[in-house]
């Protein structure tokens, strides 16, 4: 792959649990890695559901190999 394709900056985040100042467990997203990615729209569709237009889009992110990424993480 050519380097010019990796032009979108993304952040991959992992979910962690912390105890707040009141002693309650709170889940928060922590930055795992910030990197550049190639972004491709695979398909998109709109449909009507309960008289509201819903849009759906599937996006493919391609990055260089990073050890430790799993399915529980999210991309922002």
Beta strands, then each sheet from edge to edge (+ up, - down):
strand 1: 8-19
strand 2: 25-49
strand 3: 52-62
strand 4: 74-75
sheet 1: 3+ 2- 1+ 4-
end
